[in-house]
Amino acid sequence: MREVTQDEIDAAAKRSLDLLDKPRKFFETAAFLGIMGEMFLTAAAFLASNFLKNILPLFIVLALSAVMWIWIFRHKDKMQKRVGLENARLAGFSEEQFNELTECREINDLVRAELYSDRVMELFEEKLSKSCGYTRIYCLCNLISGCIQRLDEDRLQQKVRELEAITPQNNMEERERANGLFYYYAFKKKYPELISFFEDNELLFSQEVNSDFEMIYSFMAKLGEYYFALKEYEKALSYFEKCFIYEENKVRVREMKNAPENKTELLNMGAFAVNCAQCFIETGDLTAAEKFLDKARPVNMLTAHLSYEFSETENKLSRLKERGEMK
């Protein structure tokens, strides 16, 4: 079975950081060259103005300077867009798929603010009705996620049937479709199907290891679900804990920077905390399970599904404690 090493996590982090650092490096270099050029031209303009007894050279330099700074700032924005494309390519997207995804940016921003609200679900449905190829699969997977979080069983079954009926045309479509079906099996706790499906698609899922930081954690989350289904709870815990720490750190950094709240990160943090608690219950460490449930408690009402999983895990823990099985 394909595992994830610390070296691979570090390499994925470096790839992501190197990409994120490109706009800053570009701007610093361009600003340095711009300032040096402006100083040289201004000095030359002053000398020319004094020699010619005319301020026209100075005005020309000021105009050229304004054009130069406008160019620098515009190219900084272009650099950021290019970094987005490079990051998408690292994750396995083609430029066409990346451009399709940018059309969903407004909906994705709304998910971070509202999770799977009625408005978000309507927007994905609208986009789905007009899309094909990768975008259609992407919208279906998001609608499946929304149905899971809302515990909307009838709509969930409909979207899963639609996803199953699609024949992927390339690697990225195949992986996106497989992601959606995998998390459906995990939600339904169809463990024999989940184990078989993961093993059949292991090579496809493991491509995420060579991608960016977010994608490698996506694969680790799947490994956690896979090992939990196999009842190898120690292994499952090792992956769920890493995923929890990753999401918790993202939430903490946002709070430190007073950045806008991202409910997707809060939801993920809560879900992985519950996953860890479930693993600790299975291994008999009820004290550790209780600590992780306490970490999930502040966010457990974010969605119906998280609330349900939290309550079920807490009730199971309470029953074991009452029987004196506390460790």
Secondary structure, DSSP 8 states (H G I E B T S, - for coil): -----HHHHHHHHHHHHHHHHHHHHHHHHHHHHHHHHHHHHHHHHHHHHHHHT-SHHHHHHHHHHHHHHHHHHHHHHHHHHHHHHHHHHHTT--HHHHHHHHTTHHHHHHHHHHSS-HHHHHHHHHHHHT--HHHHHHHHHHHHHHHHHHT-HHHHHHHHHHHHT----SHHHHHHHHHHHHHHHHHHT-HHHHHHHHHHTHHHHHGGGGS-HHHHHHHHHHHHHHHHHTT-HHHHHHHHHHHHHHHHHHHHHHHHTT----HHHHHHHHHHHHHHHHHHHHHT-HHHHHHHHHHHGGGTTSSHHHHHHHHHHHHHHHHHHHTT---
